[in-house]
Amino acid sequence: MSVAHNSLILASQSIYRKELLQRLALTFDCQAPHINEARYPNEPVAEMVMRLGHEKANKIAQQHPDAWIIASDQSACFEDKALGKPGYFDRALEQLIQMQGKRVTFYTSLILHTPEKRFEHLDQTHVYFRNLKESQLSHYLKLEEPYQCAGAFKSEGLGACLFERIENNDPTALIGLPLIQLAHWLTDLGRLLR
Protein backbone atom coordinates (compact mmCIF):
# COMPACT_ATOMS: atom_id res chain seq x y z
CA MET A 1 0.00 0.00 0.00
CA SER A 2 1.31 3.44 -0.88
CA VAL A 3 1.97 5.82 1.99
CA ALA A 4 -0.43 8.26 0.33
CA HIS A 5 -3.30 5.97 1.39
CA ASN A 6 -2.43 6.07 5.08
CA SER A 7 -4.05 8.86 7.06
CA LEU A 8 -1.83 10.99 9.27
CA ILE A 9 -2.95 11.73 12.83
CA LEU A 10 -1.38 14.11 15.32
CA ALA A 11 -2.00 12.57 18.75
CA SER A 12 -2.65 15.94 20.36
CA GLN A 13 -5.12 18.77 20.68
CA SER A 14 -2.33 21.28 21.33
CA ILE A 15 -2.71 24.35 19.14
CA TYR A 16 1.07 24.78 19.26
CA ARG A 17 1.79 21.29 17.92
CA LYS A 18 -0.93 21.67 15.30
CA GLU A 19 0.53 24.98 14.09
CA LEU A 20 4.01 23.45 13.93
CA LEU A 21 2.88 20.42 11.93
CA GLN A 22 0.99 22.67 9.51
CA ARG A 23 4.39 24.14 8.54
CA LEU A 24 5.15 20.87 6.72
CA ALA A 25 2.13 21.34 4.42
CA LEU A 26 0.69 17.94 5.28
CA THR A 27 -2.94 16.86 5.47
CA PHE A 28 -3.60 15.49 8.95
CA ASP A 29 -6.20 15.12 11.67
CA CYS A 30 -5.78 15.86 15.37
CA GLN A 31 -7.02 13.49 18.02
CA ALA A 32 -6.55 13.75 21.78
CA PRO A 33 -5.22 10.48 23.20
CA HIS A 34 -6.70 11.02 26.70
CA ILE A 35 -4.05 9.21 28.74
CA ASN A 36 -2.97 9.61 32.34
CA GLU A 37 0.02 11.95 32.16
CA ALA A 38 1.06 11.60 35.79
CA ARG A 39 4.75 11.08 36.51
CA TYR A 40 5.74 7.82 38.20
CA PRO A 41 7.56 8.15 41.55
CA ASN A 42 11.25 8.92 40.99
CA GLU A 43 10.83 8.65 37.21
CA PRO A 44 13.48 10.70 35.37
CA VAL A 45 11.89 13.47 33.29
CA ALA A 46 13.49 12.24 30.05
CA GLU A 47 12.07 8.75 30.60
CA MET A 48 8.66 10.17 31.47
CA VAL A 49 8.32 12.18 28.24
CA MET A 50 9.39 9.17 26.16
CA ARG A 51 6.92 6.91 27.97
CA LEU A 52 4.09 9.39 27.53
CA GLY A 53 4.90 9.89 23.85
CA HIS A 54 4.68 6.13 23.32
CA GLU A 55 1.46 5.88 25.33
CA LYS A 56 -0.15 8.62 23.24
CA ALA A 57 0.85 6.89 20.00
CA ASN A 58 -0.38 3.51 21.31
CA LYS A 59 -3.76 4.91 22.30
CA ILE A 60 -4.44 6.38 18.85
CA ALA A 61 -2.98 3.33 17.07
CA GLN A 62 -5.52 1.10 18.85
CA GLN A 63 -8.32 3.15 17.28
CA HIS A 64 -6.63 3.67 13.88
CA PRO A 65 -4.31 0.70 13.17
CA ASP A 66 -3.62 1.73 9.55
CA ALA A 67 -2.77 5.36 10.32
CA TRP A 68 0.56 7.09 10.64
CA ILE A 69 0.60 8.67 14.08
CA ILE A 70 2.74 11.52 15.36
CA ALA A 71 2.94 11.83 19.13
CA SER A 72 4.98 14.05 21.41
CA ASP A 73 5.31 14.98 25.04
CA GLN A 74 7.30 17.69 26.76
CA SER A 75 8.37 18.55 30.26
CA ALA A 76 10.96 20.78 31.83
CA CYS A 77 13.49 19.67 34.40
CA PHE A 78 14.64 22.23 36.94
CA GLU A 79 16.82 21.27 39.89
CA ASP A 80 15.87 17.61 39.37
CA LYS A 81 12.14 18.40 39.47
CA ALA A 82 9.65 18.21 36.62
CA LEU A 83 8.04 21.53 35.71
CA GLY A 84 4.62 21.15 34.21
CA LYS A 85 2.13 23.65 32.86
CA PRO A 86 1.47 26.18 35.62
CA GLY A 87 -2.22 26.57 34.81
CA TYR A 88 -2.66 30.02 36.37
CA PHE A 89 -0.86 33.30 37.08
CA ASP A 90 0.40 32.76 40.64
CA ARG A 91 1.97 29.42 39.88
CA ALA A 92 3.50 30.73 36.63
CA LEU A 93 5.04 33.69 38.47
CA GLU A 94 6.44 31.37 41.13
CA GLN A 95 8.04 29.21 38.42
CA LEU A 96 9.61 32.18 36.65
CA ILE A 97 10.96 33.64 39.89
CA GLN A 98 12.61 30.33 40.79
CA MET A 99 14.28 30.07 37.36
CA GLN A 100 15.90 33.51 37.36
CA GLY A 101 19.60 33.29 36.51
CA LYS A 102 19.42 29.50 36.19
CA ARG A 103 19.31 26.78 33.55
CA VAL A 104 16.22 24.73 32.80
CA THR A 105 16.33 21.65 30.56
CA PHE A 106 13.35 20.85 28.37
CA TYR A 107 12.84 17.31 27.12
CA THR A 108 10.60 16.78 24.11
CA SER A 109 9.80 13.31 22.83
CA LEU A 110 8.80 12.55 19.27
CA ILE A 111 7.20 9.30 18.15
CA LEU A 112 6.26 8.40 14.58
CA HIS A 113 4.19 5.22 14.54
CA THR A 114 3.41 3.62 11.19
CA PRO A 115 1.69 0.26 10.65
CA GLU A 116 5.11 -1.22 9.79
CA LYS A 117 7.54 0.53 12.11
CA ARG A 118 7.97 2.94 15.00
CA PHE A 119 10.52 5.75 15.23
CA GLU A 120 11.47 7.61 18.40
CA HIS A 121 13.53 10.68 19.22
CA LEU A 122 14.27 12.69 22.36
CA ASP A 123 15.23 16.34 22.05
CA GLN A 124 17.01 18.18 24.85
CA THR A 125 17.00 21.97 25.04
CA HIS A 126 18.81 24.08 27.64
CA VAL A 127 17.23 27.45 28.45
CA TYR A 128 19.27 29.97 30.45
CA PHE A 129 17.11 32.57 32.18
CA ARG A 130 18.02 36.21 32.76
CA ASN A 131 17.63 37.90 36.11
CA LEU A 132 14.55 40.11 35.87
CA LYS A 133 12.46 41.95 38.42
CA GLU A 134 9.23 40.42 39.67
CA SER A 135 7.30 43.33 38.15
CA GLN A 136 8.80 42.51 34.73
CA LEU A 137 7.86 38.86 35.06
CA SER A 138 4.32 39.80 36.10
CA HIS A 139 4.05 42.15 33.12
CA TYR A 140 5.20 39.38 30.79
CA LEU A 141 2.67 36.89 32.19
CA LYS A 142 -0.21 39.36 31.88
CA LEU A 143 0.69 40.10 28.26
CA GLU A 144 1.27 36.57 27.01
CA GLU A 145 -0.68 34.36 29.48
CA PRO A 146 1.50 31.24 28.95
CA TYR A 147 -0.30 29.24 31.62
CA GLN A 148 -0.67 26.12 29.44
CA CYS A 149 3.02 26.09 28.51
CA ALA A 150 5.67 24.07 30.34
CA GLY A 151 7.95 26.54 32.07
CA ALA A 152 5.43 29.41 31.92
CA PHE A 153 6.66 31.04 28.70
CA LYS A 154 6.31 31.03 24.93
CA SER A 155 9.76 31.03 23.35
CA GLU A 156 8.31 31.96 19.96
CA GLY A 157 6.88 35.19 21.35
CA LEU A 158 7.65 37.73 24.04
CA GLY A 159 9.20 34.96 26.14
CA ALA A 160 12.46 35.74 24.32
CA CYS A 161 12.83 38.63 26.78
CA LEU A 162 13.26 36.13 29.61
CA PHE A 163 16.37 34.37 28.29
CA GLU A 164 20.12 34.84 28.23
CA ARG A 165 20.41 32.11 25.62
CA ILE A 166 18.99 28.81 24.40
CA GLU A 167 21.07 25.78 23.43
CA ASN A 168 19.44 23.21 21.17
CA ASN A 169 19.50 21.49 17.80
CA ASP A 170 15.92 22.24 16.80
CA PRO A 171 14.13 25.44 17.85
CA THR A 172 10.71 23.91 17.14
CA ALA A 173 11.29 21.29 19.83
CA LEU A 174 11.01 23.93 22.53
CA ILE A 175 7.61 24.92 21.15
CA GLY A 176 6.48 21.31 21.39
CA LEU A 177 7.25 19.27 18.25
CA PRO A 178 10.77 18.62 16.87
CA LEU A 179 10.10 19.32 13.19
CA ILE A 180 13.65 18.76 11.94
CA GLN A 181 13.70 15.12 13.03
CA LEU A 182 10.10 14.57 11.95
CA ALA A 183 10.82 16.05 8.51
CA HIS A 184 13.85 13.75 8.16
CA TRP A 185 11.72 10.67 8.85
CA LEU A 186 8.84 11.75 6.62
CA THR A 187 11.17 12.64 3.77
CA ASP A 188 13.07 9.35 4.01
CA LEU A 189 9.75 7.46 4.06
CA GLY A 190 8.45 9.27 0.97
CA ARG A 191 5.79 11.33 2.71
CA LEU A 192 7.57 14.67 2.12
CA LEU A 193 9.61 15.89 -0.88
CA ARG A 194 8.65 12.91 -3.01
Phi, psi and chi 1 to 4 in degrees:
 res  aa     phi    psi   chi1   chi2   chi3   chi4
   1 MET       -  135.4 -178.9 -171.0  -69.0      -
   2 SER   -70.6  146.7  165.4      -      -      -
   3 VAL   -61.9  -22.4  -64.1      -      -      -
   4 ALA   -64.2  -20.9      -      -      -      -
   5 HIS   -88.9   -7.4  -62.1  -63.0      -      -
   6 ASN   -91.4  127.1  -65.4   98.5      -      -
   7 SER   -70.6  156.0   60.5      -      -      -
   8 LEU  -114.7  127.5 -174.0   64.5      -      -
   9 ILE  -125.9  128.9  -60.0  172.5      -      -
  10 LEU   -90.2  118.1  176.2   62.7      -      -
  11 ALA   -81.5   66.9      -      -      -      -
  12 SER  -169.5  152.5  177.0      -      -      -
  13 GLN  -110.7    9.2  -69.4  -69.4   -8.5      -
  14 SER   -65.8  125.8  163.2      -      -      -
  15 ILE   -66.0  -29.5   58.9  169.3      -      -
  16 TYR   -69.4  -45.0  -52.0  109.0      -      -
  17 ARG   -66.7  -39.1  -71.5 -167.9  178.6  109.2
  18 LYS   -61.6  -46.3 -178.9  179.5  178.5 -177.3
  19 GLU   -62.3  -39.0  -71.4  170.6   -2.5      -
  20 LEU   -64.5  -47.5  -75.2  168.9      -      -
  21 LEU   -64.5  -31.4 -170.3   53.8      -      -
  22 GLN   -61.9  -24.2  -73.6  172.0  -24.8      -
  23 ARG   -61.7  -23.8  -66.6 -178.5 -171.7 -177.4
  24 LEU   -87.4    3.8  -62.1 -176.8      -      -
  25 ALA    56.2   42.6      -      -      -      -
  26 LEU  -103.8  154.1  -67.2  161.8      -      -
  27 THR   -92.9  123.3  -60.0      -      -      -
  28 PHE  -152.4  162.1   64.2   94.2      -      -
  29 ASP  -111.3  158.0  -66.6  -46.8      -      -
  30 CYS  -113.0  136.7  -65.9      -      -      -
  31 GLN  -143.3  127.6 -171.3  168.9  -24.6      -
  32 ALA   -75.4  129.6      -      -      -      -
  33 PRO   -78.6  -19.6   23.2  -28.5      -      -
  34 HIS    50.6   66.2  -59.0  -63.3      -      -
  35 ILE  -114.1  165.2   62.7  164.8      -      -
  36 ASN   -79.5  116.4 -179.4  -10.8      -      -
  37 GLU   -98.5   18.5  -62.9 -168.7   33.8      -
  38 ALA   -68.6  145.1      -      -      -      -
  39 ARG   -81.6  138.2 -176.4 -178.5 -178.5 -165.4
  40 TYR   -72.6  152.7  -66.2  158.5      -      -
  41 PRO   -57.0  130.3  -23.6   32.7      -      -
  42 ASN    62.3   15.6  -56.7  -46.1      -      -
  43 GLU   -75.3  125.4 -177.2  178.8   28.4      -
  44 PRO   -60.3  143.8  -23.2   33.6      -      -
  45 VAL   -59.3  -42.5  174.4      -      -      -
  46 ALA   -60.0  -41.9      -      -      -      -
  47 GLU   -67.3  -37.7  -69.6  179.9   18.6      -
  48 MET   -62.2  -47.1  176.9 -172.5   73.9      -
  49 VAL   -67.1  -33.0  -60.2      -      -      -
  50 MET   -68.4  -44.9  -73.4  -57.2  -64.7      -
  51 ARG   -59.2  -46.4  174.5 -179.9   58.9   81.4
  52 LEU   -67.0  -36.2  -67.4  174.5      -      -
  53 GLY   -60.6  -44.9      -      -      -      -
  54 HIS   -64.6  -41.5  -78.8  -70.7      -      -
  55 GLU   -63.3  -39.5  -73.0 -178.8   12.7      -
  56 LYS   -62.9  -46.0  -70.0  174.5 -177.3 -178.6
  57 ALA   -62.6  -43.0      -      -      -      -
  58 ASN   -60.7  -42.5  -68.9  -18.0      -      -
  59 LYS   -61.9  -45.3 -175.4   76.4  178.9  -89.4
  60 ILE   -72.1  -36.5  -57.9  -57.2      -      -
  61 ALA   -62.8  -32.0      -      -      -      -
  62 GLN   -63.2  -35.0  -70.6  170.6    0.1      -
  63 GLN   -86.5  -26.3  -59.2  161.5   20.5      -
  64 HIS  -136.0   74.3  -56.6  -81.3      -      -
  65 PRO   -64.4  -21.2   18.9  -28.1      -      -
  66 ASP   -96.0   -0.4  -64.4  -34.9      -      -
  67 ALA   -85.7  159.6      -      -      -      -
  68 TRP   -93.9  127.9  -73.1   37.5      -      -
  69 ILE  -121.5  132.7  -61.8  153.8      -      -
  70 ILE  -110.7  124.0  -62.4  165.8      -      -
  71 ALA  -131.2  151.6      -      -      -      -
  72 SER  -153.3  154.6 -176.2      -      -      -
  73 ASP  -145.1  152.5 -167.9   74.5      -      -
  74 GLN  -142.9  142.6 -177.3 -177.8   69.0      -
  75 SER  -152.3  154.9 -173.1      -      -      -
  76 ALA  -102.9  148.4      -      -      -      -
  77 CYS  -120.0  120.1 -175.5      -      -      -
  78 PHE  -133.1  118.4  174.3   62.6      -      -
  79 GLU    51.2   47.9  -62.5  179.6  -15.1      -
  80 ASP    64.6   17.6  -65.3  -36.6      -      -
  81 LYS  -119.6  145.2  -63.7  176.3 -172.0  162.9
  82 ALA   -79.1  133.0      -      -      -      -
  83 LEU  -105.4  118.6  -78.0 -179.3      -      -
  84 GLY   -96.9 -162.9      -      -      -      -
  85 LYS   -76.1  128.0  -60.1  169.6 -174.8  173.9
  86 PRO   -67.4  -33.4   22.2  -31.3      -      -
  87 GLY    86.9  -34.4      -      -      -      -
  88 TYR  -154.6  169.4   53.9   91.2      -      -
  89 PHE   -57.5  -52.8  175.3   87.0      -      -
  90 ASP   -59.2  -42.1  -69.6  -19.5      -      -
  91 ARG   -69.4  -38.6 -166.3  164.0  172.7 -156.7
  92 ALA   -63.0  -42.5      -      -      -      -
  93 LEU   -64.3  -41.7 -178.6   59.3      -      -
  94 GLU   -59.8  -43.2  179.2 -176.9  -31.0      -
  95 GLN   -61.6  -47.7  -79.6 -172.9    3.8      -
  96 LEU   -65.0  -37.5  -69.9  178.9      -      -
  97 ILE   -63.0  -44.2  -71.3  170.0      -      -
  98 GLN   -62.5  -32.0  -71.2  175.2  -14.3      -
  99 MET   -87.6   -3.9  -64.2 -175.7  -65.8      -
 100 GLN   -58.2  127.7  -66.1  -57.7  -75.0      -
 101 GLY    71.7   13.0      -      -      -      -
 102 LYS  -125.7  170.9  -63.5  179.9 -179.5  166.1
 103 ARG  -102.5  137.6 -177.6 -179.0   90.1  170.3
 104 VAL  -123.7  134.7  178.6      -      -      -
 105 THR  -105.5  128.8  -59.2      -      -      -
 106 PHE  -105.8  129.8  -74.9   78.5      -      -
 107 TYR  -109.6  129.7  -66.4   98.6      -      -
 108 THR  -129.0  118.9  -51.9      -      -      -
 109 SER   -89.6  153.8   64.6      -      -      -
 110 LEU  -139.6  125.9  175.4   64.9      -      -
 111 ILE  -124.4  130.1  -50.6  -62.1      -      -
 112 LEU  -117.1  113.2  174.2   61.4      -      -
 113 HIS  -107.7  120.5  171.9   91.5      -      -
 114 THR  -114.9  166.8   74.8      -      -      -
 115 PRO   -60.3  -23.6  -26.6   35.5      -      -
 116 GLU   -98.5  -28.8  -64.5   80.3   27.1      -
 117 LYS  -156.5  159.5 -168.9  170.8 -179.7 -178.9
 118 ARG  -125.9  136.9 -179.0  173.9  -73.1 -147.1
 119 PHE  -116.7  145.2  -57.1   84.5      -      -
 120 GLU  -139.5  150.2   64.7  175.8   49.6      -
 121 HIS  -150.8  145.0  170.7   73.9      -      -
 122 LEU  -125.4  120.9  179.3   66.5      -      -
 123 ASP   -99.8  142.2 -174.5  -86.4      -      -
 124 GLN  -124.5  126.0 -175.9  173.7  -59.1      -
 125 THR  -126.4  130.6  -60.4      -      -      -
 126 HIS  -102.8  125.0  -60.8  -60.7      -      -
 127 VAL  -113.6  124.2  177.9      -      -      -
 128 TYR  -105.2  119.2  -64.7   81.7      -      -
 129 PHE   -89.5  144.2  -77.6   82.0      -      -
 130 ARG   -76.3  168.5  -64.4  179.5   60.2 -165.0
 131 ASN   -96.3  112.4  -77.4  -56.2      -      -
 132 LEU  -123.1  161.1  -63.5  172.3      -      -
 133 LYS   -75.7  154.0  -64.6 -176.9  -77.4 -170.0
 134 GLU   -58.2  -36.8 -174.7  173.1  -29.9      -
 135 SER   -64.2  -35.1   61.3      -      -      -
 136 GLN   -69.4  -40.4  -67.5  171.6  -55.6      -
 137 LEU   -64.8  -41.8  -60.7  174.5      -      -
 138 SER   -61.2  -43.9  -66.1      -      -      -
 139 HIS   -60.1  -46.3 -170.8  171.3      -      -
 140 TYR   -57.6  -48.7  164.5   71.4      -      -
 141 LEU   -62.0  -38.7  -69.4  172.6      -      -
 142 LYS   -69.2  -32.1  -71.0  173.1 -176.3  170.6
 143 LEU   -76.0  -43.8  -72.1  172.1      -      -
 144 GLU  -103.8  -20.9 -158.3  148.1   63.1      -
 145 GLU    48.0   57.8  -60.6 -177.7  -14.3      -
 146 PRO   -86.4   45.3   35.5  -36.9      -      -
 147 TYR   -75.1  -16.6  -51.0  129.8      -      -
 148 GLN  -104.7   21.1  -62.3  -53.1  -46.9      -
 149 CYS  -116.3  131.3  -59.0      -      -      -
 150 ALA   -58.4  128.4      -      -      -      -
 151 GLY    89.2   -4.5      -      -      -      -
 152 ALA    65.0   40.7      -      -      -      -
 153 PHE  -156.8  164.1   65.3   82.2      -      -
 154 LYS  -119.2  107.1  -64.0  178.7 -174.9  176.5
 155 SER   -65.6  -24.6   62.4      -      -      -
 156 GLU   -82.3   -1.9   68.6  -83.5   22.7      -
 157 GLY  -124.9 -136.8      -      -      -      -
 158 LEU   -66.8  -14.3 -166.7   56.1      -      -
 159 GLY   -56.7  -21.5      -      -      -      -
 160 ALA   -56.8  -25.4      -      -      -      -
 161 CYS   -67.2  -18.9  -62.4      -      -      -
 162 LEU   -84.7  -13.6  -54.6  174.8      -      -
 163 PHE  -107.3  147.8  -45.3  135.3      -      -
 164 GLU   -81.1  -46.8  -74.9  -69.6  -17.6      -
 165 ARG  -166.6  165.7   70.1 -176.0 -171.7  -80.8
 166 ILE  -130.0  134.4  -65.2  174.4      -      -
 167 GLU  -116.2  117.6  -64.5  173.7   -5.4      -
 168 ASN  -164.2  174.0   67.8    2.3      -      -
 169 ASN  -102.2  -13.9  -65.7  -43.5      -      -
 170 ASP  -148.8  105.3 -176.2  -15.3      -      -
 171 PRO   -61.7  -23.9   15.9  -24.1      -      -
 172 THR   -73.0  -20.9   58.8      -      -      -
 173 ALA   -62.3  -38.7      -      -      -      -
 174 LEU   -65.9  -27.7 -171.2   57.0      -      -
 175 ILE   -78.1  -24.4  -56.6  170.3      -      -
 176 GLY   138.8   -6.3      -      -      -      -
 177 LEU  -152.1  111.7 -169.9   66.0      -      -
 178 PRO   -70.7   92.7  -16.8   30.9      -      -
 179 LEU   -69.5  -31.3  -76.7 -171.9      -      -
 180 ILE   -61.9  -50.1  -67.9  174.7      -      -
 181 GLN   -64.8  -42.8 -177.1   60.3   59.3      -
 182 LEU   -61.1  -42.7 -179.6   59.5      -      -
 183 ALA   -64.4  -36.5      -      -      -      -
 184 HIS   -59.8  -50.8  -75.4 -174.4      -      -
 185 TRP   -59.6  -49.9  -68.8  -24.1      -      -
 186 LEU   -66.1  -32.5  -66.6  175.4      -      -
 187 THR   -69.5  -47.4  -60.7      -      -      -
 188 ASP   -63.0  -28.7  -67.9  -12.0      -      -
 189 LEU   -90.7    1.7  -67.5  167.6      -      -
 190 GLY    84.3   13.8      -      -      -      -
 191 ARG   -89.4  -27.1 -164.0   94.1 -171.2 -153.1
 192 LEU  -121.2  151.5  -73.1  174.1      -      -
 193 LEU    49.6   50.5  -56.6  179.2      -      -
 194 ARG   -71.4      -  -67.2 -169.5  -73.3  -84.1
